[in-house]
Amino acid sequence: MVSAAPGFTGLPGAVAVSHLSVYDWPAADGVCGGTPHLHLTCSEAYVVTGGRGAVQTLTTSGYEVTPLAPGTVAWFTPGTIHRLVNEDDLRITVLMQNNGLPEAGDAVLTLPPKYLTDPETYAAATVIPAEAPEEERERIARARRDLALEGYRALRDADGPEALAAFHRAAAALVRPRLAEWRERWERGAQAAAAATGEQLERLEKGDVSHLADAAVRAEQPSAYGKFGMCGRLDVYQGT
């Protein structure tokens, strides 16, 4: 068990927060939006702050479309393939479980199977070089979105569960080399946050309120604006 200080100072529950402006790029099917993908260990939540759109989801239970409008809170668990659709300037505050894990690779795009054979092949089709000019980064982001839509449509239209099961196996194989690193991030974040609450409860049961004297307030502005994410342009926070 990880020992955590009573004053764990990360965001509540060790979540990660970002502000998302969903891509308005039209795809081959005429729909504007982001890149379909899934997460393997992280649940994700959307708090819609502006505009209008939807999230298309694909699970073993089937295909669904959830409308998104200001005030909507929608969330889904690991294994949910999701594609954000932008119908009118859709803007979202995104909450991600296990702060740090999504940025460490806990997302696999629904590329066609030939791109999922090994981490190097997958990276060549998905990585956006940070040092590239803006126009080149946008070109790569759009190209990988369109490539992921090819695989997504094949999964959505497949007969029977095997195509989706095969994608799950390929995604798990791709991330396996990073699992030790993910576990360390989880131990420093979500597990430490839960352990801190347990320690605080133990203190209170003993009448010990000393951790309340360590109360702190923190605030920060985004550390980066307009990053090319999977679903749109992101404002991200260093502390999450």
C-alpha positions as CSV (number, residue, x, y, z in Angstrom):
1,M,0.0,0.0,0.0
2,V,1.3,3.5,-0.9
3,S,1.8,5.8,2.1
4,A,0.2,9.1,1.3
5,A,0.4,12.4,3.2
6,P,-2.9,13.5,4.7
7,G,-2.5,16.7,2.6
8,F,-2.7,15.2,-0.9
9,T,-2.8,18.4,-3.1
10,G,-3.8,17.1,-6.5
11,L,-7.2,17.8,-8.0
12,P,-10.0,15.9,-6.2
13,G,-9.9,12.2,-6.9
14,A,-6.7,12.7,-8.9
15,V,-8.6,13.6,-12.0
16,A,-7.2,15.5,-15.0
17,V,-9.0,18.5,-16.5
18,S,-8.7,20.1,-19.9
19,H,-10.8,22.4,-22.1
20,L,-11.7,21.1,-25.5
21,S,-12.9,22.8,-28.6
22,V,-14.0,19.9,-30.8
23,Y,-12.6,19.8,-34.4
24,D,-14.9,21.2,-37.0
25,W,-13.2,19.4,-39.8
26,P,-15.6,17.4,-42.0
27,A,-14.9,13.7,-42.5
28,A,-15.6,11.5,-45.5
29,D,-19.1,10.8,-44.1
30,G,-19.9,14.5,-44.0
31,V,-19.7,14.6,-40.2
32,C,-17.5,17.1,-38.4
33,G,-15.6,16.0,-35.3
34,G,-12.8,14.2,-33.7
35,T,-10.8,11.0,-33.8
36,P,-12.5,7.8,-32.5
37,H,-10.5,5.9,-29.8
38,L,-10.9,4.1,-26.6
39,H,-9.2,4.2,-23.2
40,L,-8.0,1.0,-21.5
41,T,-7.9,2.1,-17.8
42,C,-9.5,5.6,-17.6
43,S,-13.1,6.6,-17.4
44,E,-13.9,9.9,-19.1
45,A,-16.5,12.6,-18.5
46,Y,-17.7,15.5,-20.6
47,V,-19.2,18.7,-19.1
48,V,-20.6,20.6,-22.0
49,T,-20.0,24.3,-21.7
50,G,-21.1,25.6,-25.2
51,G,-22.3,24.7,-28.6
52,R,-24.0,21.5,-29.7
53,G,-23.0,18.1,-30.9
54,A,-23.0,14.4,-29.9
55,V,-20.8,11.5,-28.9
56,Q,-21.0,8.3,-30.9
57,T,-20.1,5.3,-28.8
58,L,-19.4,1.7,-29.7
59,T,-19.2,-1.1,-27.1
60,T,-20.0,-4.8,-26.9
61,S,-23.6,-3.6,-26.2
62,G,-23.8,-1.9,-29.6
63,Y,-23.6,1.5,-31.2
64,E,-25.2,4.6,-29.6
65,V,-25.4,8.3,-30.1
66,T,-25.7,10.6,-27.1
67,P,-26.7,14.3,-27.8
68,L,-24.5,16.9,-26.2
69,A,-25.7,20.4,-25.3
70,P,-24.7,23.0,-22.7
71,G,-25.3,21.6,-19.2
72,T,-25.0,18.0,-20.3
73,V,-22.7,15.8,-18.2
74,A,-21.9,12.5,-20.0
75,W,-19.4,9.8,-19.0
76,F,-18.2,6.4,-20.0
77,T,-16.0,3.6,-18.8
78,P,-12.8,2.1,-20.3
79,G,-13.3,0.1,-23.4
80,T,-15.9,2.6,-24.9
81,I,-14.9,3.6,-28.4
82,H,-16.0,7.2,-28.7
83,R,-16.2,9.8,-31.5
84,L,-17.1,13.4,-30.8
85,V,-19.3,15.1,-33.3
86,N,-19.3,18.9,-33.6
87,E,-22.6,20.3,-34.9
88,D,-22.2,23.9,-33.8
89,D,-19.1,25.1,-32.0
90,L,-19.1,22.3,-29.4
91,R,-17.0,23.1,-26.3
92,I,-16.4,20.7,-23.4
93,T,-14.5,20.6,-20.1
94,V,-13.1,17.1,-20.0
95,L,-12.5,15.2,-16.8
96,M,-10.2,12.1,-17.0
97,Q,-9.7,9.5,-14.4
98,N,-6.1,8.7,-13.3
99,N,-4.4,12.0,-14.0
100,G,-1.4,11.5,-16.2
101,L,-2.4,8.2,-17.7
102,P,-4.2,9.5,-20.8
103,E,-1.1,11.6,-21.6
104,A,1.0,8.5,-21.0
105,G,-0.7,6.6,-23.8
106,D,-4.0,5.3,-22.3
107,A,-5.8,5.8,-25.5
108,V,-5.7,3.7,-28.7
109,L,-7.1,5.1,-32.0
110,T,-9.3,2.8,-34.0
111,L,-6.8,2.5,-36.9
112,P,-7.2,-0.3,-39.4
113,P,-5.6,-3.6,-38.1
114,K,-2.4,-3.3,-40.1
115,Y,-1.4,-0.2,-38.1
116,L,-1.9,-2.0,-34.8
117,T,0.7,-4.7,-35.2
118,D,3.4,-3.1,-33.0
119,P,4.1,0.2,-31.1
120,E,6.5,1.5,-33.7
121,T,4.0,1.1,-36.6
122,Y,1.2,2.6,-34.5
123,A,3.4,5.6,-33.4
124,A,4.4,6.3,-37.0
125,A,0.7,6.8,-37.9
126,T,-0.3,8.8,-34.8
127,V,2.4,10.9,-33.3
128,I,2.3,14.6,-33.9
129,P,5.8,16.1,-33.5
130,A,5.7,19.0,-31.1
131,E,8.4,20.9,-33.0
132,A,6.5,20.7,-36.3
133,P,5.0,23.9,-37.8
134,E,1.3,24.5,-37.0
135,E,0.2,23.6,-40.5
136,E,2.1,20.3,-40.4
137,R,0.7,19.4,-37.0
138,E,-2.9,20.1,-38.3
139,R,-2.2,18.0,-41.4
140,I,-1.1,15.0,-39.3
141,A,-4.0,15.4,-36.8
142,R,-6.5,15.4,-39.7
143,A,-4.8,12.4,-41.4
144,R,-4.8,10.3,-38.3
145,R,-8.4,11.2,-37.6
146,D,-9.4,10.1,-41.1
147,L,-7.4,6.9,-40.8
148,A,-9.0,6.1,-37.4
149,L,-12.4,6.7,-39.0
150,E,-11.7,3.9,-41.5
151,G,-11.1,1.4,-38.7
152,Y,-14.0,2.8,-36.7
153,R,-16.5,2.3,-39.6
154,A,-15.3,-1.3,-40.1
155,L,-15.8,-2.0,-36.4
156,R,-19.2,-0.4,-36.3
157,D,-20.4,-2.2,-39.4
158,A,-18.9,-5.6,-38.5
159,D,-21.1,-8.7,-38.2
160,G,-20.6,-10.3,-34.8
161,P,-18.4,-9.5,-31.8
162,E,-15.0,-10.8,-33.1
163,A,-13.9,-7.6,-34.9
164,L,-14.3,-5.6,-31.7
165,A,-12.7,-8.3,-29.6
166,A,-9.7,-8.4,-31.9
167,F,-9.3,-4.6,-31.6
168,H,-9.4,-4.9,-27.8
169,R,-6.6,-7.5,-28.0
170,A,-4.5,-5.4,-30.3
171,A,-5.0,-2.3,-28.2
172,A,-3.9,-4.2,-25.0
173,A,-0.8,-5.5,-26.8
174,L,0.2,-2.0,-27.9
175,V,0.2,-0.6,-24.4
176,R,1.6,-3.6,-22.6
177,P,5.2,-2.2,-22.6
178,R,4.0,0.9,-20.7
179,L,2.1,-0.8,-17.9
180,A,4.8,-0.5,-15.3
181,E,5.0,3.3,-16.0
182,W,1.2,3.5,-15.7
183,R,1.2,1.7,-12.4
184,E,3.7,4.2,-11.0
185,R,1.6,7.1,-12.2
186,W,-1.5,5.5,-10.6
187,E,0.3,5.0,-7.3
188,R,1.4,8.6,-7.2
189,G,-2.1,9.9,-8.2
190,A,-5.4,8.0,-7.7
191,Q,-4.1,5.5,-5.3
192,A,-2.3,8.1,-3.2
193,A,-5.5,10.3,-3.2
194,A,-7.6,7.4,-1.9
195,A,-5.0,6.4,0.7
196,A,-4.9,10.0,1.9
197,T,-8.7,9.9,2.6
198,G,-8.2,6.6,4.5
199,E,-5.5,8.1,6.6
200,Q,-7.7,11.1,7.4
201,L,-10.6,8.9,8.4
202,E,-8.3,7.0,10.8
203,R,-7.1,10.3,12.3
204,L,-10.6,11.5,12.8
205,E,-11.6,8.3,14.5
206,K,-8.8,8.9,17.0
207,G,-9.9,12.5,17.5
208,D,-6.8,13.8,15.7
209,V,-7.6,16.8,13.6
210,S,-4.0,17.9,12.9
211,H,-4.3,17.4,9.1
212,L,-6.9,20.2,9.0
213,A,-4.1,22.7,9.9
214,D,-2.4,21.8,6.7
215,A,-5.3,23.1,4.5
216,A,-4.1,24.7,1.3
217,V,-5.6,26.5,-1.7
218,R,-4.1,26.2,-5.2
219,A,-5.0,27.6,-8.6
220,E,-3.4,27.7,-12.0
221,Q,-4.0,28.7,-15.6
222,P,-3.6,26.3,-18.5
223,S,0.1,25.4,-19.2
224,A,-0.7,25.1,-22.9
225,Y,-3.4,26.4,-25.2
226,G,-4.8,24.9,-28.5
227,K,-2.9,21.7,-28.5
228,F,-3.9,19.2,-31.2
229,G,-5.7,16.5,-29.3
230,M,-7.5,13.5,-30.5
231,C,-10.9,15.1,-30.4
232,G,-10.1,18.8,-30.8
233,R,-7.9,21.7,-29.7
234,L,-7.0,21.4,-26.0
235,D,-6.1,23.8,-23.2
236,V,-4.3,21.7,-20.7
237,Y,-3.1,22.1,-17.1
238,Q,0.4,21.1,-15.8
239,G,-0.8,20.2,-12.4
240,T,-3.3,17.6,-13.5
